[in-house]
Amino acid sequence: MVVLGSKKSIVSILVAASVLVGNEAFLVRNPAASAVSSSSSPVRGHVHVVVPVLRTDSLMMRQYMSVPALQEQDEKSAVSVSRMRRMDHVWKPALLAAGIFLSTATAAGAVSGGGLDYAGTDISGQDFSNSDSYKGKDFTQVIAKGTSFVKSNLQGCRFYRAYLVNTDFEGADLRGASLEGTSMDDANLKDVNAGGTYFSKSLLDVKSVENADFSDASIPEKTQILLCEREDVKGTNPSTGVDTRESLMCL
């Protein structure tokens, strides 16, 4: 809001504002103008200049544009408004089409494994077994109840805070994967190669670790101690030939 002291200044500002906004500008008399004009202030009958955003109401514009010089701008302003309205038919559909395209591309990326891969999705009961296609994929906060990853290559996959209840990883390659903060009740880790894999205390909730290789895995100390007490911590991993108890450094 700007306070001005002359009609010439008002005309200049309003014309500039009309150009910037692209359609119109109008005047609103300051209720305190009479009080100011009767004071010792050198600014008399001062006016607030108000520039609305993209207002195209020509009736409102004519009602407030009382300065004669502004009337000369009426035809040019009308032309500007007309051009803007014509452009609406161009850029609005274009933006809508772009939004639809981006939404489709995002969905396609999730299905193909791009972008966030499977993060935050529900893949419960699905079959991801016997595949090399999931290496390094993101399964963060995925819901994979009863999902099968049997004998799949899951190296470097991220399962952070995933729901892996009854999930079957038997014979899977989990080297370097992250299974921290997961729910793993009755998950099957039999025969897995979990070298360098990151686990949390939920490892204690799995159904079986028989023949698993945990070489260089990151396991909380208390979890490792309790895990070594389980009867199923036994056997030799079929792919690496490493003894399960030795890989866990059980005493």
C-alpha positions in Angstrom: 0.0 0.0 0.0 1.4 3.4 -1.1 0.5 6.9 -0.1 0.7 9.5 -2.8 0.2 13.3 -2.9 -0.7 14.1 -6.5 -3.0 12.9 -9.3 0.0 12.7 -11.6 1.7 10.3 -9.3 -1.5 8.3 -9.0 -1.8 8.0 -12.7 1.8 6.8 -13.1 1.5 4.2 -10.4 -1.9 2.9 -11.5 -0.8 2.6 -15.2 2.3 0.7 -14.1 0.3 -1.5 -11.8 -2.2 -2.2 -14.6 0.7 -3.4 -16.8 2.2 -5.6 -14.1 -1.0 -7.2 -13.1 -2.1 -7.6 -16.7 -5.6 -6.4 -16.4 -6.6 -3.6 -14.0 -6.0 -1.3 -11.1 -8.4 0.8 -9.1 -8.5 3.5 -6.3 -9.9 3.2 -2.8 -10.3 6.4 -0.9 -8.6 6.5 2.5 -11.2 7.2 5.2 -8.7 9.2 7.0 -8.0 11.5 4.1 -10.1 14.4 5.4 -8.4 14.3 8.7 -5.0 14.4 7.2 -5.9 17.2 4.8 -6.9 19.4 7.6 -3.7 18.8 9.5 -0.4 20.5 9.0 0.8 17.6 6.8 1.9 18.8 3.3 0.2 15.7 1.8 -3.5 16.6 1.0 -6.3 14.2 0.0 -3.9 11.3 -0.1 -5.0 8.1 -1.6 -4.2 4.4 -1.1 -3.4 2.6 -4.3 -4.8 -0.9 -4.3 -3.7 -3.4 -7.0 -5.8 -6.6 -7.0 -4.3 -9.8 -8.3 -5.7 -11.0 -11.6 -9.1 -9.2 -11.2 -10.9 -9.0 -14.5 -14.2 -7.4 -13.4 -14.4 -4.5 -15.9 -17.5 -3.0 -14.2 -15.5 -2.7 -10.9 -12.6 -1.2 -12.8 -14.8 1.5 -14.5 -16.4 2.3 -11.1 -13.2 3.2 -9.4 -11.1 4.6 -12.3 -12.2 8.1 -12.0 -9.0 9.8 -13.1 -9.4 11.0 -16.8 -6.0 10.0 -17.8 -6.7 6.4 -16.7 -9.6 6.2 -19.1 -7.2 6.5 -22.0 -5.7 3.2 -20.8 -9.1 1.4 -20.9 -8.8 0.1 -24.4 -5.2 -1.1 -23.9 -6.2 -2.8 -20.6 -9.1 -4.5 -22.3 -6.8 -5.8 -24.9 -4.5 -7.2 -22.2 -7.3 -8.9 -20.4 -8.6 -10.4 -23.6 -5.1 -11.8 -24.4 -4.8 -13.3 -20.9 -8.2 -14.9 -21.2 -7.2 -16.4 -24.6 -4.0 -17.7 -23.0 -6.1 -19.4 -20.3 -7.3 -21.8 -23.0 -3.7 -22.6 -23.8 -1.8 -23.0 -20.6 -4.5 -24.4 -18.3 -5.1 -27.5 -20.5 -1.3 -27.8 -20.9 -0.7 -27.8 -17.1 -3.5 -30.4 -16.7 -2.0 -32.6 -19.3 1.4 -32.3 -17.7 0.0 -33.2 -14.3 -1.6 -36.3 -15.7 1.6 -37.3 -17.5 3.7 -36.9 -14.3 1.2 -38.9 -12.2 1.3 -41.7 -14.8 5.1 -41.6 -15.0 5.3 -41.8 -11.2 3.0 -44.8 -11.0 4.9 -46.5 -13.8 8.2 -45.9 -12.0 6.9 -47.5 -8.9 5.8 -50.6 -10.8 9.0 -50.9 -12.8 11.2 -50.5 -9.7 12.3 -46.9 -10.5 12.1 -44.0 -8.1 11.1 -45.2 -4.7 10.7 -48.8 -6.0 8.3 -50.6 -3.7 8.7 -48.3 -0.6 5.4 -47.9 1.3 3.4 -50.4 -0.8 1.5 -53.4 0.2 2.9 -56.5 -1.5 1.4 -59.1 0.9 1.1 -62.6 -0.4 2.9 -61.8 -3.7 5.6 -64.0 -5.3 9.0 -62.4 -5.6 10.9 -65.7 -5.6 13.7 -66.9 -7.8 14.5 -63.6 -9.3 17.6 -61.4 -9.9 15.5 -58.3 -10.6 15.2 -56.9 -7.1 18.9 -56.3 -6.3 19.3 -52.9 -4.5 15.6 -52.1 -4.5 13.9 -50.0 -1.9 11.3 -51.9 0.2 11.2 -49.3 3.0 8.1 -49.6 5.2 6.6 -52.1 2.8 3.9 -54.5 4.0 5.0 -57.9 2.9 2.9 -60.3 5.1 3.3 -63.8 3.7 5.3 -62.6 0.7 7.8 -65.0 -0.9 11.4 -64.0 -1.7 12.6 -67.5 -1.8 16.0 -67.8 -3.6 15.9 -64.2 -4.9 18.8 -61.9 -5.1 18.1 -59.1 -2.6 21.7 -57.8 -2.2 21.7 -54.2 -0.9 17.9 -54.1 -0.6 16.4 -51.7 2.0 13.7 -53.2 4.2 13.9 -50.5 6.9 10.8 -50.5 9.1 9.1 -53.1 6.8 6.3 -55.4 8.0 7.8 -58.9 7.2 5.5 -61.1 9.2 5.4 -64.7 7.8 7.7 -63.5 5.0 9.7 -66.3 3.4 13.3 -65.5 2.6 14.5 -69.1 2.4 17.7 -69.4 0.3 17.7 -65.7 -0.5 20.8 -63.6 -1.0 20.5 -60.8 1.6 24.1 -59.6 1.6 24.4 -56.0 2.6 20.6 -55.6 3.0 19.0 -53.5 5.7 16.4 -55.1 7.9 16.5 -52.6 10.8 13.3 -51.7 12.6 11.3 -54.5 11.0 8.6 -56.7 12.2 9.7 -60.3 11.5 7.4 -62.5 13.4 7.7 -66.1 11.9 9.7 -64.9 9.0 11.8 -67.7 7.4 15.6 -67.1 7.2 16.6 -70.7 6.5 19.6 -71.1 4.1 19.9 -67.3 3.6 23.2 -65.6 2.9 23.1 -62.7 5.3 26.7 -61.6 5.1 27.1 -57.9 6.1 23.3 -57.6 6.6 21.9 -55.1 9.1 19.4 -56.5 11.7 17.6 -55.3 14.8 16.3 -57.2 17.8 13.4 -58.4 15.7 15.8 -61.1 14.4 14.8 -63.0 17.5 11.2 -63.3 16.2 12.0 -65.2 13.0 10.8 -68.8 12.6 14.1 -70.3 11.5 17.8 -69.3 11.0 19.0 -72.9 10.2 21.9 -73.0 7.8 22.0 -69.2 7.6 25.3 -67.4 7.1 25.5 -64.2 9.2 29.2 -63.5 8.5 30.0 -59.8 9.2 26.3 -59.1 9.8 25.4 -56.1 12.1 23.4 -57.5 15.0 22.8 -55.9 18.4 25.0 -57.5 21.0 22.2 -58.7 23.3 20.3 -60.0 20.3 23.3 -62.0 19.1 23.7 -63.6 22.6 20.1 -64.6 22.8 20.1 -65.9 19.2 23.0 -68.2 19.9 20.8 -69.9 22.5 18.3 -71.0 19.9 18.2 -74.7 18.9 17.8 -73.8 15.2 21.2 -72.0 15.1 22.9 -74.9 13.4 23.9 -76.3 10.0 26.0 -75.1 7.1 24.9 -72.6 4.5 24.4 -74.4 1.2 25.9 -71.5 -1.0 28.8 -70.4 1.1 29.6 -73.5 3.2 29.9 -71.4 6.3 28.7 -72.9 9.7 25.8 -70.9 11.1 27.1 -70.9 14.7 30.5 -69.8 13.6 29.1 -67.0 11.5 27.3 -65.7 14.6 30.5 -66.2 16.7 28.5 -68.3 19.2 30.6 -69.6 22.1 
